Amino acid sequence: MELAKHGADVVVVGAGPGGYAAAFRAADLGLQVVMVDARGRPGGVCLHDGCIPSKTLLHVSDLLTRIREADRLGIEVGEPRVNLDRLRSWKRSVIDRLASGVAHLARQRGVRMIWGRARFLSSGRLAASGEISAEIDFSHAVLATGSRPVALPGMPLDNPRLLDSTTALDLETIPESLLVIGGGYIGLELGTVYAALGSRVTVVEMLDGLLPGVDRDLVRPLEKRIRSLFEAVHLRSRVGSVRETGDGLEVELEFPGETVTRRFDQVLVAVGRRPNSEGLGLENTGVTVDAQGFIRTDTQCRTDDPAIFAIGDVAGQPMLAHKATREAKVAAEVIAGEESSFEPEAIPAVVFTDPEVAWCGLTEAEAKAAGQEVRVMRFPWAASGRALTMRRSEGMTKLILEPDSGQVLGVGIVGVHAGELIAEGVAAIEMAALAEDLTLFIHAHPTLSETLGEAAEFFLGQPTHLFRRPRRRRS
């Protein structure tokens, strides 16, 4: 096979939201760019196996839930029927349209795309093996290889009844019963989809709460709804073994004080993700990989090898596409000789369940663990006119404030559209806004965004839709 040889100012390994953003920014800055990916289409896990297909299905599950609850608002409809073939076709059309758009943008910018597995031969040369083998000499490289689902020992994912966060999105069938191992955001999001489609969903989480690491008051409204939608939620529990039977999987569940065996049609393993840092030939470079598989980087996304940068999931937590996209632009700008660094005050996190949970900046739990004094202001959505019109008053907006100045240090929201609302919280933290600033923003009425201003008003002692006994004036 003939070996194609290329030269580039920048080679980007990985064509996900971090990789293609780095390639595009570098090209916009006048650099010659080659992007290498084994998939054969741009977009990475986020577009093909993660963010986009899961949110497409979550939209469908939300629509199904709204239809089933419509009679409470006086709209009488029958039980909706799901056409799996058309649903899969819709999901695929969304992915195809976005992937085609990314490929078109790459061509417009002159970014050369090579489809194959990348392996570093040195700190200046990379080999790509695919349908066409290639070697690329480069001045700088950006590693954006992402992550993959963690598999539990003794549970081979080649069994079609055992699912991970990728295969669960294929929707080959809708099982009558589904066990979800892991009560984090992946397990709860996919569990929500399958429950809406008709599966009896059971969740097993080894810790003492769902969404570990998230403030408990934000999780409570979600947990209450999850328990009403799912067949069962088991905390402080774990899976001991999984054995295939003729028509399903026999699972040994270890609960506090007892062990039981139950049968499920399928089991979804959703216990986290692992960085893709193996098999890249990094031993031929100066890149350092830690014990968890993450590549060590600095605030400019440089690795310990001066020629190589790393971004996204492979460069450390949080494993979020928007974090990767921002790091991508930093890496490209630094390579081009510009002043740039990745030092955000707030990175938003969103769990796209029903209700959604979103937060950014300092959490109440983090402040407590660090012994940091803060003031916490909560505005219940039961006092929100917009939430009541939507019949979704279970939500809450929460501000973490510096006690004296009222500077916004953190924001948490649970409720419908929390993922959209959190952007104002990110802006407030990045701009070092005070609670008073949030009260001076004129929020449209009636909207859920008003709850941010109302929580800030509560701090200042002037809430409109909550009563706070005024302090007595000193004589």
N, C-alpha and C positions, 0 to 999 in steps of 0.2 A: 504494500500500500504506500502510495506517495505521501511524503511528509510535507505538509504546508507550513511555511515559516512566516511569521509576522513580527512586526516591531510596534511598540506602543509606548506612549508616555505613561499611560495608566492601564493596567489590566485589572478588571473587577471580577472576582470569583463569586458567583451567585447573582441571580437575576430577580431576586425578590424585591420588596419595597425599599430595602436598604441598598441593595446592589444596583438596581436601575436608577435610583435617585442619585447615587454617587456617580454612576456613569454619565447621566444627563448633566449634572452640575459640572463635572470635569470637562465635558464636551462644550458646554456653554462658556467655560472659561478659556477655551481655545486649545485644549489638550487633545491629543490623539488617543482614543479609547477603544479597548477591546473588552467585551463582556463575555465570560465563559460560564456556562451552566449545563448540567447534565440532563435537565428535564426536556429540553427541546422547544420550550416556549417560555417567554418571560412571565414573571409574576410571582414565582416562588411559592412556598407553602401558603402564605397569606392569601394569595389570590386563588390558588387551585385546591388547597386542602385545608384551609383554616378560616381566616377572617371573613372572606366574601361568601363562600358557600354556607358557612354556619349562620351568618346574618341573613342570608336569603331564606334559609329554612326557619330561622327564628321569626322572620316577618310572617311567614306562612302560619307558624304556630300561634303567633299573636292574633292573626286574622281569624283563625279557627276559634280561639278563646273568645274574641269579641262577638263572633256570630252566636256562640253557645250562650253567652250572657246577655244577648240582645233582648230577650223576653223580659228581663228585669227593668228595661227601659220602655217597655210597651211595644216592642217590635217582635212579632211572632214569626219565627222561621223554623224549618225542620232541621234535623241533624245533618250537618254538611258531610258530603262524601269526598274522599280524597282519591284522585287519579294519580297513582305513583309515577306512571310513565310521563304524564304531562308535567308533574312536579319536578322530576329529574331533568326533563327537557328545559324547563324554565331556569333551573339552577345552572345548567350547562350553558344556556344562552347568555346569562349574565357573565359567567367566567370567560366565555369566548369573546364577548364584546370587549371586555376590559383587557384581556391578553392581546387582542388584535390592536387595541389602542396603544398599548405600551410598545409593541413591536413597531408600529407606525412612527411613534415619537423617536424611537431609537434610530430608525432609518433617516428621519428628518434631520437628526443631529449628527449623522455620520458615524454612529457608534457601530462598530463591527461586532456581530454576535456569532460566537462559536459554541456549538452544542456538543458537549463532551465532559468527561470527568477531568478535573484539574489536579495536577500534582506538581509541586515546586521541585525543580531540579537544583535551584540555587536561589540566592536573593535577587537575582536578575533574570531568571529564565523559568518558564512554566511550560509543562506539557499538558495537552488536552487530548484525551482519547475518546473517540466516539465513532460515528460513521466515517468521519474524516479525522485523521490524526494531525495534530498541529503542535508546533513549538512557538512560544511567544517570548521574545526578549522585551523586557520592560524596564522603565526607570523606577516606577512605583507600582505597588499592588494594593488593592483593597479587598480584604476578606469579608465576605457577607454571606457565609454559608448556612446561616440559620440554625435550626434545631429540629429534633425529631421526638416522637412520643417515647416516654420511658416504659419499658416492658417489665412486668413483675416476674421474678424468678419462678420457673415451673409453669409459666403460662405462655406457651408459644403462640404468637399472633398469626401463624399460618393456618390455624383452625378457624374456619369461617364463622363459627359461633362466638369467637372471641374477637372483639372489636377494639380499635384504638380511635383516637380523635380523627384520624384520616379515613379509615374504612367505615366509621359510623356515619360519615356524610354521604356515602354512596347510596344509602336507602334501598338496598337490594330487596329487603322485605321489612315489614313492620312486625316485630315480634310481639306475641301476646304478653310476654313477661321479659323485663330487662333489668339486670343488676348493673348498677353503676358503681365502680370502685373508685372512690375519691370524691370528696365534697367541695372541691375547688371550683373555679369558674368554668373550666372545660366540662367537668362532669355535670354541673348544674345547667349549663346552657344546652348541652346535648340531651340531657334528661328531660328538659322542658320541651324540646322538639318532639321527642318520642312520646312523651305523655300526651301532648296535644294531638298527635297522630293516632293515639289509641292504645299505646302500650301501658301495661301496669309496671311502673318504674319503682325500683327500690334502690336507695343510696346507702352505701356503707362508707363511713369516714372514721379513721382511726383516732383523730383528735376530738376534743370535746365541743366543737362547734363547726358549722359550715363556714366556708370562705375564711380559713385561718389567716390571721393577720389583719383582717378588716375590723374596724370598730364594731362592737356587738350591737349598739343601738341602730346602726345602719343595716345589719344583717337580720334583725328580728322581723321586720315586716316581710322580707323575702322568705325567711324560714317559715313563717306562718302560712304564707301562700303556697310554698313548696309542699308543705305537709298536707295541704288540702288537694293538691294536684297529683302528688305521687302516692303510691300505695304505702310506702314506708320510708322513714329516714332513721338510720341507726348510727348514733355517735359513739365514740370510744369503742369502736368495733373494727374487726378486720376479717379478711378472707384467709382461711387456713389452707384450703386446697380446692382445686377445680378438677372434676372428672367428667369426661364425656360419657353420656348415656345414649341410648338409641335415638331419642327424640329431643335432646337438650343437653344441658350442663348441670351436673350435680355439684353444688357449692357448699363447702363447710364454712359456716359463719361463726366467728368467735365474738360473742357478746359479753358484756361484763357479767361474770358469774355463770355463764352457760355457753355451750357450743351446740349449734343446731345444723342440720343439713336440709337445704332447700333446692328445688329445681327451677332453673330459668331457661328460657329459650335462647337468650344470648346474654353475654357479659361484656360490658364496656370498661376497659381499663383506662382511667383518666387520673393518673397520679403524678403528672408533671411532664416536663420536656428536658431533653439533654442536648447540649450544644454539639454541632457537627464540626468537630475539630480533628477527627481522626482521618487517616488515609490521604492527607493533603501534602505529604512530604515536608511537613514543617521542621522535621529533624535536619533538613538540608538548608535551613534558614536560621536566623537568630531569634525567632519568635518563641516566647515562653507561654506554656500552657499550664494552668493550675490543676490542683487535684480533682476539681469538678469538671474539667474539660474546657473551661473558659480561657480565652486568650487574654493575656494581660495587656492593658492599654493605659494611656494617660488621657488628660483632658482634651488633647488634640487628636485622639483616636490612633496615636502611634503605638505600635508594638515595640518590643525590645530590639527589633530589627529596623534600622533607619529607613529601609526602602518599603516596608510593609505596614499597612494600617489594617485595623479590624473594627467592624461595626455590627450593630444588631445583636441578635440572640447569642452569637458565638463570642461576643465581647462582654457578656455579663448581664445581670439583671438590671432593670426589669425586661422581660422578654416580650416587648411590645413593638408592633410595626411602626408606630409613630416615633418611638424612641430611635429606631433604626434609621428612619428617614432623616431625622435631624442630625444624627451622627454622620450620615452619609454626606450631607452638605458640608459639615465641618471638615471631614477628611479630604474631600475634593478641594475645598478652599485652601487648606493647609498645604496640600500638594502643589497647588498653583501659586503658592507664595503669599497668600493673603493671611491677615490676622483673623483667626477664628478659633473658637474653643467650645467644648460641650460642657457647660456648667449651668444647667437649668435649675431654677428654684423649685419648679413643680413639673412633674410628668403625670398627666392624668391617667387613671386606670378606670376601666368600665367593665362591668359584668352585665352582659346583655340578656339577663333573665327577665322575668316578669314578677315583680317590678325590677327595673334596672337599679344597679348600685354603682356609684361613681365617686371617686375621691381624688384629691391632689394635695400636695404639700404635706405638712405635718399632720399626723393623726393624733387623736386623743390618747390612744394606747402608747404611741411612741413618746408623747410628752410625759405621760405618767412614768414610763420606764426610765426616762432620762432625768426624772425629778424636775422637769421644767414647768414652771407655773404658767398656766394659760387660763383664759376664760372661754367657756363653751356656750355658744348661743344656738338654740334649736328652735326652728319654726315648724310646727306641725301642719301638714297639708290639710288637716281637718278644718283649718281656718283659711284655706285658700278657695276663693270662689271658683277659679278655673278647675282645680282638682275635683271639687264637688260636682261641677257640670259634667265631668268625665267619669264620675262614680269611681274615682281613684284617690280617695282621701287618706289612704294608709301611708302616704309618703312623708318625708321629712327633709328639711334643709338644715345643715349644721355648719357653723363657723367656728374655727379654732383661732382665737385672737390673743394678741399680746395684752396682758391685763391692763396696763396703764394707757398706752397709746391707742390700742384698738387695732393695731396692724394685723392684717389678715395673714395668718401663718398656714392655715389649712382649710379645706372645704370638703364636706361630704354630703352626698345627696342620695336618697333612696326614693324611687318613684318612677313613674312612666317618664320617658325622655330624659332621664338623669344624665345619660351620656352626652346629650346635646347641651344641657344646662351647665355642665361642669366647665365649659370653656370660659365662662365669666369668672369662675373661681381661679383658673389658671392665670388669666390676665391680671386679676387682682393681686395675686401673690407675686407674679413677675414684676409688677409695677410698684410693689411695696405699698399697695393701697391700704387705707384705713377703713374701719367700719363706717366712718362718716362719709367717705367717698362713695361707698355702695349705697348709702341712703340718698345721696345727691344725684346718682344716676336715675333718670326717669324711666322706669320700667313700664312697658305697655300693660294695660289692664283690659280684660282679665287674662293674665298669663301665669305660667308656673315660674317664670323668671322673677316675678315679683317677690317670691319667697326668699331670695337672696337679700334683697333690700329690707324686707321685713325682719329677717334674722338680725341684720345689722342695726335696725331701729331698736330692737329689743336690747341690744348692748348699750345704746345711748339713752335708754329709758323712755323712749317715745314710740312704742309700737302702736300701730293703728288698729290692727285686727286681733291683738291680744291685750289683756289688761295686766298692767304691772303697777302695783301700788307705788305711788310716788314717794320719794324720800321726804321726810319732814324738813322744812327749812329751819336752819338754826336761827334763834331769835337774837 
